[in-house]
Amino acid sequence: MREALQISHVHISHVGAGVVLATTLMAATFGSQAATQPIVVSAYSSTAAANCWITGPGRVEDSPTRVCRGKATLVVLVNKGDLRETVSVGHSRDEAAKEPAAQTAFGPFNSALPAIEWRIAGGNQFAIIQRWRIADNVHQNINGDPDAKPLLVVSRLPPGAVCPVAYIDAVANPNADELARHAADEIARDFKCGTDKVKILGAGGRAAELAPR
């Protein structure tokens, strides 16, 4: 009986050692995988006139089209016309002009604020976040003009097409910036322009209702 107990004790010790070894190997494996995942960071640029240029004569401020410095080798193309804007990104003006984003426009009057947040992982830019103002013709401000509704637009970047992937109503969601970064990090890289539908994240609001699908 005593011998049997000793044998049993030795058997349990070997099993315990195996569990500890397996746990250690799993922890090392997952730790190694986590260590190799690039950290996502934000950087910023602006489409203000001082950071942009035009191809013809005149002032940047007066031109309906401007090309602005982006990040790394990317530039931002801004087109204005009929109180509406489009914003696209590419390695050149011509490339940006061919992207789906260059043809994606809001129906109501609109304008994009100059600040652009770039989401970057491992030195690669994969998405931008930009705040827009969409004119609400149904609701007017105290001056009788259409009330401007703020909307965050998340767009994917090359490689692959450039297009919006998510909209976040900035009034309905106090955490709109966090939702936009989540959309950029989790949706943008696998989003297929022309096939996948643009997502509305967070609570819906008037700005989200005015956004194109």
N, CA, C and O of each residue as an XYZ file, in Angstrom:
852
protein
N       0.839     -1.205      0.000
C       0.000      0.000      0.000
C       0.862      1.237      0.000
O       0.605      2.202     -0.720
N       1.899      1.187      0.831
C       2.798      2.336      0.889
C       3.512      2.526     -0.424
O       3.714      3.653     -0.876
N       3.899      1.413     -1.043
C       4.587      1.495     -2.332
C       3.659      2.071     -3.403
O       4.055      2.887     -4.234
N       2.396      1.606     -3.343
C       1.446      2.106     -4.319
C       1.249      3.599     -4.183
O       1.151      4.311     -5.181
N       1.191      4.072     -2.960
C       1.050      5.497     -2.727
C       2.233      6.270     -3.264
O       2.074      7.358     -3.817
N       3.431      5.705     -3.101
C       4.634      6.375     -3.596
C       4.632      6.447     -5.118
O       5.005      7.458     -5.713
N       4.193      5.328     -5.741
C       4.143      5.308     -7.203
C       3.132      6.334     -7.708
O       3.377      7.071     -8.663
N       1.972      6.351     -7.021
C       0.952      7.309     -7.403
C       1.452      8.732     -7.269
O       1.148      9.571     -8.117
N       2.205      9.020     -6.235
C       2.729     10.365     -6.009
C       3.694     10.764     -7.119
O       3.681     11.899     -7.595
N       4.541      9.799     -7.527
C       5.483     10.077     -8.602
C       4.742     10.356     -9.906
O       5.123     11.255    -10.655
N       3.682      9.590    -10.183
C       2.897      9.769    -11.408
C       2.278     11.166    -11.461
O       2.325     11.833    -12.494
N       1.705     11.598    -10.353
C       1.094     12.924    -10.301
C       2.134     14.005    -10.503
O       1.843     15.025    -11.127
N       3.310     13.813    -10.005
C       4.381     14.795    -10.154
C       4.753     14.957    -11.610
O       4.975     16.079    -12.064
N       4.827     13.860    -12.358
C       5.167     13.941    -13.783
C       4.068     14.660    -14.564
O       4.348     15.461    -15.456
N       2.794     14.359    -14.209
C       1.687     15.028    -14.884
C       1.719     16.524    -14.606
O       1.532     17.336    -15.512
N       1.955     16.880    -13.359
C       2.029     18.293    -12.996
C       3.157     18.996    -13.727
O       3.003     20.133    -14.172
N       4.288     18.322    -13.850
C       5.412     18.916    -14.564
C       5.055     19.142    -16.029
O       5.447     20.140    -16.633
N       4.283     18.170    -16.603
C       3.887     18.318    -17.995
C       2.951     19.488    -18.195
O       3.062     20.219    -19.180
N       2.016     19.671    -17.251
C       1.087     20.791    -17.343
C       1.827     22.111    -17.247
O       1.552     23.044    -18.001
N       2.778     22.183    -16.305
C       3.557     23.401    -16.150
C       4.352     23.701    -17.407
O       4.435     24.849    -17.845
N       4.949     22.633    -17.995
C       5.744     22.826    -19.213
C       4.855     23.291    -20.365
O       5.218     24.204    -21.107
N       3.675     22.650    -20.511
C       2.768     23.040    -21.590
C       2.287     24.472    -21.426
O       2.202     25.228    -22.394
N       1.970     24.835    -20.176
C       1.513     26.195    -19.899
C       2.600     27.205    -20.218
O       2.336     28.273    -20.771
N       3.828     26.849    -19.860
C       4.953     27.743    -20.127
C       5.164     27.933    -21.622
O       5.414     29.046    -22.085
N       5.062     26.819    -22.390
C       5.240     26.909    -23.834
C       4.142     27.734    -24.477
O       4.412     28.531    -25.376
N       2.878     27.549    -24.017
C       1.768     28.326    -24.562
C       1.947     29.808    -24.275
O       1.718     30.654    -25.139
N       2.357     30.109    -23.056
C       2.561     31.515    -22.696
C       3.659     32.131    -23.534
O       3.557     33.280    -23.963
N       4.714     31.359    -23.766
C       5.820     31.870    -24.573
C       5.384     32.091    -26.010
O       5.776     33.071    -26.644
N       4.547     31.150    -26.534
C       4.078     31.270    -27.910
C       3.195     32.491    -28.098
O       3.411     33.290    -29.009
N       2.182     32.632    -27.218
C       1.282     33.775    -27.331
C       2.003     35.081    -27.046
O       1.700     36.112    -27.647
N       2.954     35.032    -26.128
C       3.726     36.239    -25.843
C       4.540     36.664    -27.039
O       4.673     37.855    -27.320
N       5.097     35.669    -27.760
C       5.889     35.960    -28.953
C       5.009     36.533    -30.050
O       5.412     37.463    -30.748
N       3.775     35.969    -30.210
C       2.860     36.477    -31.227
C       2.450     37.903    -30.922
O       2.383     38.745    -31.817
N       2.171     38.175    -29.633
C       1.768     39.525    -29.258
C       2.888     40.517    -29.497
O       2.660     41.663    -29.885
N       4.127     40.041    -29.253
C       5.270     40.939    -29.413
C       5.507     41.299    -30.873
O       6.050     42.361    -31.174
N       5.085     40.381    -31.815
C       5.329     40.637    -33.225
C       4.223     41.485    -33.861
O       4.405     41.978    -34.974
N       3.094     41.667    -33.194
C       2.025     42.494    -33.731
C       2.440     43.960    -33.681
O       2.773     44.463    -32.608
N       2.427     44.662    -34.826
C       2.834     46.066    -34.818
C       1.851     46.926    -34.031
O       0.639     46.721    -34.107
N       2.361     47.861    -33.298
C       1.535     48.774    -32.518
C       0.928     49.819    -33.453
O       1.614     50.381    -34.307
N      -0.351     50.065    -33.276
C      -1.041     51.070    -34.088
C      -0.921     52.426    -33.410
O      -1.209     52.568    -32.221
N      -0.494     53.418    -34.178
C      -0.332     54.773    -33.654
C      -1.042     55.758    -34.577
O      -1.433     55.411    -35.692
N      -1.201     56.975    -34.105
C      -1.813     58.035    -34.901
C      -0.795     59.113    -35.234
O       0.085     59.429    -34.433
N      -0.932     59.668    -36.420
C      -0.173     60.847    -36.829
C      -1.165     61.777    -37.509
O      -2.268     61.366    -37.870
N      -0.768     63.028    -37.681
C      -1.724     64.018    -38.162
C      -1.141     64.851    -39.298
O       0.063     65.101    -39.367
N      -2.036     65.266    -40.180
C      -1.675     66.195    -41.248
C      -2.837     67.171    -41.433
O      -3.864     67.061    -40.763
N      -2.665     68.117    -42.343
C      -3.692     69.129    -42.548
C      -3.842     69.442    -44.031
O      -2.874     69.426    -44.792
N      -5.078     69.727    -44.418
C      -5.332     70.155    -45.790
C      -5.488     71.674    -45.873
O      -6.020     72.196    -46.852
N      -5.024     72.374    -44.846
C      -5.018     73.836    -44.893
C      -4.097     74.295    -46.023
O      -3.177     73.578    -46.415
N      -4.350     75.483    -46.534
C      -3.648     75.978    -47.721
C      -2.130     75.947    -47.579
O      -1.425     75.693    -48.556
N      -1.622     76.199    -46.386
C      -0.174     76.245    -46.177
C       0.491     74.901    -46.430
O       1.699     74.851    -46.665
N      -0.272     73.807    -46.387
C       0.291     72.465    -46.572
C      -0.038     71.886    -47.944
O       0.173     70.697    -48.184
N      -0.554     72.723    -48.843
C      -1.046     72.215    -50.125
C      -0.494     73.032    -51.289
O       0.114     74.084    -51.097
N      -0.718     72.526    -52.497
C      -0.291     73.238    -53.696
C      -1.299     72.965    -54.816
O      -2.106     72.039    -54.734
N      -1.233     73.783    -55.850
C      -2.099     73.628    -57.024
C      -1.224     73.564    -58.263
O      -0.049     73.932    -58.229
N      -1.806     73.094    -59.350
C      -1.007     72.938    -60.571
C      -1.034     74.178    -61.451
O      -0.119     74.379    -62.250
N      -2.048     75.004    -61.325
C      -2.161     76.187    -62.170
C      -1.836     77.459    -61.415
O      -1.399     77.406    -60.266
N      -2.043     78.594    -62.045
C      -1.774     79.881    -61.384
C      -2.847     80.199    -60.341
O      -3.904     79.569    -60.298
N      -2.552     81.170    -59.523
C      -3.520     81.608    -58.524
C      -3.160     81.136    -57.128
O      -2.111     80.531    -56.908
N      -4.050     81.423    -56.188
C      -3.819     81.065    -54.802
C      -4.468     79.720    -54.479
O      -5.508     79.364    -55.033
N      -3.834     78.990    -53.579
C      -4.386     77.705    -53.155
C      -5.780     77.888    -52.583
O      -6.674     77.079    -52.833
N      -5.963     78.958    -51.813
C      -7.250     79.197    -51.166
C      -8.393     79.354    -52.164
O      -9.541     79.045    -51.847
N      -8.084     79.834    -53.370
C      -9.120     80.107    -54.355
C      -9.338     78.958    -55.339
O     -10.275     78.987    -56.137
N      -8.490     77.971    -55.279
C      -8.566     76.881    -56.252
C      -9.586     75.828    -55.808
O      -9.663     75.509    -54.621
N     -10.362     75.290    -56.738
C     -11.305     74.227    -56.384
C     -10.627     72.888    -56.121
O     -11.234     71.982    -55.550
N      -9.374     72.765    -56.536
C      -8.639     71.517    -56.350
C      -7.280     71.812    -55.736
O      -6.562     72.705    -56.187
N      -6.940     71.063    -54.718
C      -5.627     71.212    -54.111
C      -5.062     69.838    -53.765
O      -5.801     68.899    -53.471
N      -3.736     69.744    -53.807
C      -3.037     68.530    -53.404
C      -2.257     68.864    -52.140
O      -1.546     69.867    -52.081
N      -2.399     68.011    -51.130
C      -1.815     68.319    -49.816
C      -0.877     67.207    -49.358
O      -1.013     66.047    -49.747
N       0.061     67.596    -48.534
C       1.003     66.623    -47.988
C       0.277     65.646    -47.076
O      -0.492     66.041    -46.199
N       0.536     64.366    -47.300
C      -0.011     63.345    -46.427
C       1.080     62.781    -45.542
O       1.847     63.527    -44.934
N       1.145     61.474    -45.473
C       2.186     60.797    -44.724
C       2.953     59.866    -45.648
O       2.394     59.263    -46.564
N       4.254     59.769    -45.381
C       5.147     58.957    -46.217
C       5.044     59.432    -47.662
O       5.273     60.610    -47.935
N       4.706     58.546    -48.589
C       4.645     58.921    -50.008
C       3.228     59.249    -50.470
O       2.992     59.397    -51.669
N       2.292     59.364    -49.546
C       0.902     59.610    -49.913
C       0.563     61.102    -49.892
O       1.075     61.862    -49.071
N      -0.310     61.498    -50.813
C      -0.823     62.866    -50.843
C      -2.343     62.809    -50.720
O      -2.971     61.779    -50.964
N      -2.909     63.944    -50.334
C      -4.359     64.058    -50.179
C      -4.891     65.000    -51.257
O      -4.411     66.123    -51.405
N      -5.880     64.533    -52.002
C      -6.495     65.337    -53.057
C      -7.848     65.845    -52.568
O      -8.716     65.061    -52.185
N      -8.016     67.165    -52.587
C      -9.264     67.791    -52.152
C      -9.889     68.505    -53.343
O      -9.250     69.337    -53.987
N     -11.136     68.174    -53.626
C     -11.887     68.827    -54.695
C     -13.102     69.520    -54.107
O     -13.826     68.938    -53.299
N     -13.326     70.770    -54.512
C     -14.473     71.533    -54.035
C     -15.274     72.025    -55.225
O     -14.726     72.489    -56.225
N     -16.586     71.911    -55.088
C     -17.455     72.403    -56.146
C     -18.902     72.350    -55.725
O     -19.336     71.363    -55.131
N     -19.661     73.394    -56.021
C     -21.077     73.446    -55.687
C     -21.309     73.236    -54.194
O     -22.245     72.546    -53.791
N     -20.439     73.842    -53.375
C     -20.534     73.774    -51.918
C     -20.437     72.343    -51.384
O     -20.989     72.012    -50.334
N     -19.719     71.508    -52.138
C     -19.484     70.133    -51.715
C     -18.014     69.791    -51.917
O     -17.328     70.408    -52.732
N     -17.536     68.797    -51.161
C     -16.136     68.394    -51.258
C     -16.016     66.886    -51.423
O     -16.897     66.121    -51.031
N     -14.896     66.484    -52.018
C     -14.466     65.090    -51.976
C     -13.013     65.072    -51.530
O     -12.250     65.992    -51.823
N     -12.641     64.021    -50.824
C     -11.267     63.856    -50.341
C     -10.798     62.461    -50.706
O     -11.468     61.473    -50.407
N      -9.647     62.384    -51.350
C      -9.085     61.091    -51.729
C      -7.593     61.081    -51.417
O      -6.998     62.118    -51.128
N      -7.007     59.901    -51.479
C      -5.594     59.724    -51.135
C      -4.935     58.833    -52.179
O      -5.547     57.888    -52.677
N      -3.696     59.136    -52.504
C      -2.932     58.307    -53.430
C      -1.467     58.682    -53.393
O      -1.064     59.577    -52.650
N      -0.675     58.000    -54.190
C       0.751     58.320    -54.266
C       1.009     59.510    -55.187
O       2.124     60.028    -55.239
N      -0.019     59.941    -55.910
C       0.075     61.119    -56.756
C      -1.323     61.691    -56.924
O      -2.315     61.060    -56.558
N      -1.389     62.887    -57.481
C      -2.695     63.497    -57.733
C      -3.534     62.634    -58.664
O      -4.712     62.395    -58.400
N      -2.926     62.165    -59.757
C      -3.660     61.371    -60.733
C      -4.161     60.065    -60.120
O      -5.281     59.634    -60.396
N      -3.338     59.447    -59.299
C      -3.740     58.197    -58.661
C      -4.902     58.427    -57.703
O      -5.863     57.658    -57.687
N      -4.810     59.485    -56.906
C      -5.887     59.787    -55.959
C      -7.196     60.095    -56.679
O      -8.273     59.750    -56.193
N      -7.100     60.743    -57.836
C      -8.298     61.123    -58.590
C      -9.049     59.915    -59.142
O     -10.238     60.017    -59.443
N      -8.378     58.779    -59.281
C      -8.998     57.580    -59.819
C      -9.620     56.697    -58.742
O     -10.305     55.725    -59.061
N      -9.393     57.019    -57.486
C      -9.904     56.199    -56.395
C     -11.413     56.408    -56.195
O     -11.934     57.479    -56.504
N     -12.107     55.400    -55.684
C     -13.537     55.556    -55.405
C     -13.848     56.742    -54.501
O     -14.902     57.363    -54.636
N     -12.938     57.064    -53.580
C     -13.174     58.177    -52.661
C     -13.328     59.498    -53.401
O     -14.039     60.389    -52.935
N     -12.670     59.634    -54.545
C     -12.742     60.875    -55.308
C     -14.117     61.075    -55.944
O     -14.462     62.183    -56.355
N     -14.901     59.994    -56.023
C     -16.251     60.091    -56.587
C     -17.334     59.897    -55.521
O     -18.523     59.864    -55.839
N     -16.924     59.770    -54.271
C     -17.882     59.578    -53.178
C     -18.234     60.923    -52.572
O     -17.398     61.570    -51.941
N     -19.479     61.340    -52.768
C     -19.887     62.666    -52.309
C     -21.175     62.576    -51.496
O     -22.024     61.720    -51.745
N     -21.304     63.461    -50.535
C     -22.546     63.594    -49.786
C     -23.553     64.368    -50.634
O     -23.173     65.263    -51.389
N     -24.815     64.031    -50.513
C     -25.836     64.748    -51.246
C     -25.986     66.196    -50.806
O     -25.941     67.098    -51.642
N     -26.166     66.440    -49.497
C     -26.298     67.829    -49.030
C     -24.970     68.580    -49.140
O     -23.915     67.975    -49.332
N     -25.041     69.911    -49.015
C     -23.813     70.694    -48.958
C     -22.958     70.177    -47.812
O     -23.475     69.740    -46.784
N     -21.635     70.234    -48.002
C     -20.759     69.687    -46.979
C     -19.366     70.284    -47.087
O     -19.017     70.904    -48.092
N     -18.586     70.090    -46.052
C     -17.177     70.490    -46.065
C     -16.413     69.612    -45.088
O     -16.950     69.181    -44.068
N     -15.159     69.355    -45.414
C     -14.293     68.553    -44.553
C     -13.372     69.482    -43.772
O     -12.787     70.406    -44.337
N     -13.247     69.236    -42.483
C     -12.299     70.017    -41.690
C     -10.881     69.643    -42.098
O     -10.649     68.519    -42.543
N      -9.927     70.561    -41.958
C      -8.578     70.293    -42.498
C      -7.787     69.211    -41.773
O      -6.923     68.583    -42.385
N      -8.051     68.973    -40.496
C      -7.241     68.001    -39.747
C      -7.560     66.573    -40.179
O      -8.725     66.191    -40.283
N      -6.519     65.796    -40.428
C      -6.656     64.384    -40.790
C      -5.837     63.552    -39.820
O      -4.660     63.829    -39.590
N      -6.462     62.535    -39.256
C      -5.748     61.584    -38.401
C      -5.428     60.341    -39.218
O      -6.308     59.744    -39.838
N      -4.153     59.961    -39.210
C      -3.695     58.777    -39.935
C      -3.450     57.654    -38.943
O      -2.804     57.857    -37.915
N      -3.965     56.463    -39.250
C      -3.690     55.284    -38.426
C      -2.578     54.496    -39.107
O      -2.649     54.178    -40.294
N      -1.554     54.193    -38.324
C      -0.315     53.638    -38.856
C       0.112     52.443    -38.010
O       0.076     52.498    -36.781
N       0.516     51.364    -38.676
C       1.029     50.177    -37.991
C       2.275     49.701    -38.720
O       2.248     49.479    -39.930
N       3.358     49.547    -37.984
C       4.597     49.087    -38.601
C       5.106     50.013    -39.683
O       5.752     49.567    -40.632
N       4.820     51.299    -39.551
C       5.264     52.266    -40.545
C       4.368     52.354    -41.768
O       4.671     53.099    -42.700
N       3.275     51.612    -41.784
C       2.366     51.611    -42.932
C       1.059     52.316    -42.584
O       0.406     51.975    -41.598
N       0.685     53.293    -43.393
C      -0.578     54.008    -43.196
C      -1.703     53.170    -43.802
O      -1.631     52.799    -44.973
N      -2.734     52.871    -43.025
C      -3.791     52.022    -43.555
C      -5.185     52.659    -43.490
O      -6.129     52.123    -44.069
N      -5.325     53.783    -42.802
C      -6.640     54.430    -42.731
C      -6.480     55.888    -42.316
O      -5.491     56.270    -41.691
N      -7.482     56.697    -42.679
C      -7.536     58.077    -42.206
C      -8.899     58.325    -41.563
O      -9.887     57.665    -41.882
N      -8.924     59.287    -40.657
C     -10.150     59.720    -40.000
C     -10.252     61.228    -40.177
O      -9.302     61.960    -39.898
N     -11.400     61.683    -40.637
C     -11.578     63.114    -40.874
C     -12.983     63.537    -40.463
O     -13.952     62.810    -40.684
N     -13.080     64.701    -39.870
C     -14.372     65.231    -39.445
C     -14.979     66.082    -40.562
O     -14.319     66.944    -41.143
N     -16.237     65.817    -40.839
C     -16.979     66.538    -41.865
C     -18.144     67.287    -41.236
O     -18.584     66.975    -40.130
N     -18.629     68.274    -41.962
C     -19.852     68.976    -41.583
C     -20.852     68.827    -42.724
O     -20.581     69.212    -43.861
N     -22.004     68.266    -42.403
C     -23.027     67.990    -43.401
C     -24.210     68.931    -43.165
O     -24.739     69.000    -42.055
N     -24.621     69.648    -44.198
C     -25.724     70.595    -44.065
C     -27.055     69.853    -43.948
O     -27.387     69.003    -44.774
N     -27.800     70.195    -42.910
C     -29.111     69.601    -42.685
C     -30.175     70.616    -43.114
O     -30.454     71.574    -42.394
N     -30.750     70.399    -44.265
C     -31.726     71.346    -44.798
C     -33.056     71.320    -44.048
O     -33.866     72.239    -44.173
N     -33.272     70.272    -43.278
C     -34.521     70.172    -42.520
C     -34.461     71.021    -41.259
O     -35.433     71.679    -40.889
N     -33.303     70.995    -40.605
C     -33.126     71.755    -39.367
C     -32.224     72.961    -39.638
O     -31.142     72.818    -40.206
N     -32.670     74.129    -39.234
C     -31.924     75.358    -39.480
C     -31.381     75.940    -38.183
O     -31.918     75.704    -37.100
N     -30.287     76.718    -38.322
C     -29.710     77.374    -37.154
C     -30.430     78.705    -36.901
O     -31.415     79.024    -37.567
N     -29.929     79.471    -35.935
C     -30.611     80.709    -35.548
C     -30.584     81.750    -36.655
O     -31.368     82.699    -36.637
N     -29.673     81.574    -37.634
C     -29.597     82.518    -38.745
C     -30.476     82.104    -39.927
O     -30.538     82.795    -40.944
N     -31.150     80.969    -39.773
C     -31.996     80.488    -40.853
C     -31.271     79.670    -41.894
O     -31.853     79.307    -42.916
N     -29.991     79.372    -41.644
C     -29.208     78.546    -42.569
C     -29.296     77.079    -42.164
O     -29.604     76.778    -41.010
N     -29.033     76.165    -43.091
C     -29.023     74.741    -42.726
C     -28.035     74.477    -41.596
O     -26.908     74.972    -41.606
N     -28.470     73.703    -40.644
C     -27.610     73.389    -39.500
C     -26.549     72.375    -39.924
O     -26.867     71.391    -40.592
N     -25.294     72.606    -39.543
C     -24.197     71.707    -39.919
C     -24.072     70.587    -38.895
O     -23.888     70.846    -37.705
N     -24.170     69.349    -39.353
C     -24.073     68.178    -38.485
C     -22.688     67.549    -38.618
O     -22.258     67.252    -39.733
N     -21.980     67.340    -37.503
C     -20.630     66.777    -37.573
C     -20.634     65.251    -37.729
O     -21.382     64.544    -37.054
N     -19.799     64.776    -38.617
C     -19.702     63.351    -38.915
C     -18.236     62.963    -39.065
O     -17.484     63.638    -39.768
N     -17.826     61.880    -38.410
C     -16.479     61.352    -38.606
C     -16.518     60.322    -39.724
O     -17.350     59.415    -39.722
N     -15.604     60.476    -40.683
C     -15.520     59.558    -41.818
C     -14.192     58.802    -41.734
O     -13.120     59.403    -41.653
N     -14.288     57.486    -41.756
C     -13.103     56.617    -41.732
C     -12.923     56.034    -43.130
O     -13.850     55.441    -43.681
N     -11.744     56.200    -43.700
C     -11.477     55.696    -45.059
C     -10.256     54.790    -45.060
O      -9.291     55.029    -44.334
N     -10.307     53.759    -45.874
C      -9.160     52.857    -46.020
C      -8.179     53.439    -47.023
O      -8.536     54.297    -47.831
N      -6.930     52.962    -46.964
C      -5.855     53.469    -47.813
C      -5.190     52.331    -48.584
O      -5.407     51.163    -48.264
N      -4.374     52.661    -49.605
C      -3.633     51.630    -50.319
C      -2.690     50.872    -49.378
O      -2.262     51.414    -48.359
N      -2.359     49.590    -49.729
C      -2.704     48.914    -50.981
C      -4.191     48.574    -51.061
O      -4.842     48.312    -50.050
N      -4.702     48.586    -52.272
C      -6.134     48.447    -52.471
C      -6.759     49.808    -52.673
O      -6.083     50.835    -52.610
N      -8.049     49.805    -52.915
C      -8.761     51.040    -53.225
C      -8.918     51.921    -51.984
O      -8.818     51.459    -50.847
N      -9.168     53.203    -52.245
C      -9.411     54.191    -51.192
C     -10.904     54.528    -51.204
O     -11.445     54.945    -52.229
N     -11.563     54.344    -50.059
C     -12.992     54.630    -49.971
C     -13.406     54.689    -48.514
O     -12.690     54.178    -47.653
N     -14.553     55.304    -48.214
C     -15.054     55.306    -46.840
C     -15.442     53.892    -46.404
O     -15.974     53.111    -47.192
N     -15.166     53.578    -45.136
C     -15.545     52.278    -44.587
C     -16.520     52.417    -43.423
O     -17.246     51.472    -43.112
N     -16.549     53.582    -42.776
C     -17.429     53.751    -41.618
C     -17.730     55.224    -41.388
O     -16.915     56.099    -41.678
N     -18.932     55.476    -40.856
C     -19.357     56.805    -40.437
C     -19.731     56.758    -38.955
O     -20.324     55.789    -38.482
N     -19.376     57.815    -38.238
C     -19.728     57.926    -36.827
C     -20.322     59.297    -36.579
O     -19.680     60.315    -36.834
N     -21.546     59.325    -36.082
C     -22.202     60.589    -35.763
C     -21.520     61.188    -34.534
O     -21.522     60.587    -33.460
N     -20.939     62.370    -34.698
C     -20.137     62.962    -33.633
C     -20.977     63.583    -32.529
O     -20.466     63.844    -31.440
N     -22.256     63.825    -32.790
C     -23.138     64.362    -31.752
C     -23.759     63.234    -30.942
O     -23.830     63.313    -29.715
N     -24.202     62.200    -31.612
C     -24.878     61.092    -30.935
C     -23.922     60.227    -30.127
O     -24.361     59.468    -29.264
N     -22.607     60.330    -30.394
C     -21.633     59.465    -29.722
C     -20.540     60.292    -29.062
O     -19.659     60.807    -29.751
N     -20.580     60.429    -27.738
C     -19.527     61.175    -27.030
C     -18.141     60.562    -27.227
O     -17.133     61.262    -27.133
N     -18.089     59.261    -27.498
C     -16.818     58.560    -27.731
C     -16.562     58.360    -29.220
O     -16.001     57.343    -29.628
N     -16.973     59.330    -30.027
C     -16.873     59.196    -31.484
C     -15.440     58.945    -31.954
O     -15.221     58.150    -32.869
N     -14.468     59.611    -31.341
C     -13.073     59.420    -31.759
C     -12.624     57.981    -31.538
O     -11.956     57.400    -32.393
N     -12.990     57.404    -30.389
C     -12.619     56.022    -30.099
C     -13.293     55.058    -31.064
O     -12.675     54.094    -31.517
N     -14.559     55.316    -31.380
C     -15.264     54.465    -32.338
C     -14.617     54.546    -33.722
O     -14.512     53.539    -34.422
N     -14.190     55.735    -34.107
C     -13.553     55.901    -35.409
C     -12.231     55.154    -35.470
O     -11.924     54.518    -36.478
N     -11.453     55.224    -34.410
C     -10.178     54.489    -34.384
C     -10.416     52.982    -34.407
O      -9.672     52.239    -35.047
N     -11.445     52.540    -33.712
C     -11.782     51.119    -33.745
C     -12.142     50.688    -35.166
O     -11.702     49.637    -35.630
N     -12.935     51.496    -35.847
C     -13.299     51.176    -37.230
C     -12.071     51.127    -38.125
O     -11.935     50.237    -38.964
N     -11.182     52.091    -37.938
C      -9.957     52.116    -38.746
C      -9.122     50.868    -38.500
O      -8.634     50.247    -39.444
N      -8.961     50.505    -37.254
C      -8.070     49.400    -36.893
C      -8.662     48.031    -37.218
O      -7.930     47.114    -37.592
N      -9.986     47.883    -37.078
C     -10.598     46.567    -37.194
C     -11.315     46.326    -38.527
O     -11.542     45.175    -38.899
N     -11.670     47.383    -39.242
C     -12.475     47.217    -40.453
C     -11.724     47.594    -41.722
O     -11.836     46.908    -42.738
N     -10.961     48.680    -41.669
C     -10.442     49.301    -42.891
C      -9.599     48.370    -43.757
O      -9.790     48.322    -44.972
N      -8.682     47.637    -43.158
C      -7.727     46.882    -43.973
C      -8.373     45.754    -44.768
O      -7.901     45.418    -45.854
N      -9.446     45.164    -44.245
C     -10.113     44.061    -44.956
C     -11.342     44.517    -45.734
O     -12.001     43.697    -46.373
N     -11.659     45.787    -45.694
C     -12.846     46.311    -46.359
C     -12.645     46.306    -47.867
O     -11.582     46.682    -48.360
N     -13.676     45.875    -48.598
C     -13.606     45.806    -50.066
C     -14.499     46.896    -50.655
O     -15.726     46.805    -50.610
N     -13.868     47.915    -51.200
C     -14.610     49.026    -51.801
C     -15.457     48.522    -52.971
O     -15.000     47.731    -53.796
N     -16.689     48.996    -53.021
C     -17.570     48.591    -54.098
C     -18.327     47.310    -53.821
O     -19.287     46.995    -54.524
N     -17.910     46.563    -52.804
C     -18.586     45.315    -52.431
C     -19.182     45.406    -51.029
O     -20.365     45.130    -50.831
N     -18.369     45.789    -50.076
C     -18.834     45.913    -48.691
C     -19.590     47.230    -48.504
O     -19.307     48.225    -49.171
N     -20.549     47.214    -47.589
C     -21.313     48.417    -47.285
C     -20.635     49.222    -46.189
O     -20.087     48.664    -45.238
N     -20.678     50.529    -46.331
C     -20.131     51.405    -45.299
C     -20.934     51.202    -44.019
O     -22.163     51.152    -44.046
N     -20.222     51.085    -42.893
C     -20.871     50.800    -41.626
C     -21.149     52.085    -40.848
O     -20.359     53.029    -40.885
N     -22.275     52.108    -40.147
C     -22.591     53.169    -39.202
C     -22.277     52.629    -37.818
O     -22.937     51.699    -37.354
N     -21.289     53.191    -37.157
C     -20.897     52.695    -35.838
C     -21.492     53.570    -34.742
O     -21.664     54.778    -34.905
N     -21.800     52.923    -33.618
C     -22.332     53.657    -32.484
C     -23.787     54.011    -32.687
O     -24.479     53.422    -33.517
N     -24.238     54.983    -31.916
C     -25.626     55.427    -32.008
C     -25.859     56.212    -33.288
O     -25.012     57.003    -33.702
N     -26.997     55.994    -33.907
C     -27.328     56.746    -35.099
C     -27.765     58.159    -34.743
O     -28.272     58.398    -33.647
N     -27.576     59.064    -35.634
C     -27.948     60.457    -35.426
C     -28.275     61.110    -36.758
O     -28.256     60.449    -37.796
N     -28.568     62.378    -36.736
C     -28.949     63.085    -37.947
C     -27.830     63.079    -38.989
O     -28.089     62.911    -40.181
N     -26.576     63.265    -38.537
C     -25.460     63.272    -39.481
C     -25.331     61.927    -40.178
O     -25.067     61.872    -41.379
N     -25.518     60.835    -39.429
C     -25.434     59.511    -40.020
C     -26.548     59.286    -41.032
O     -26.352     58.608    -42.041
N     -27.720     59.859    -40.761
C     -28.825     59.743    -41.701
C     -28.521     60.430    -43.027
O     -28.986     59.991    -44.079
N     -27.748     61.497    -42.977
C     -27.421     62.263    -44.178
C     -26.259     61.687    -44.969
O     -25.985     62.129    -46.085
N     -25.573     60.702    -44.396
C     -24.387     60.142    -45.036
C     -24.778     59.169    -46.150
O     -25.770     58.453    -46.022
N     -24.005     59.137    -47.244
C     -24.295     58.190    -48.331
C     -23.956     56.777    -47.912
O     -23.058     56.575    -47.095
N     -24.640     55.818    -48.443
C     -24.384     54.404    -48.131
C     -23.605     53.750    -49.273
O     -23.290     52.562    -49.204
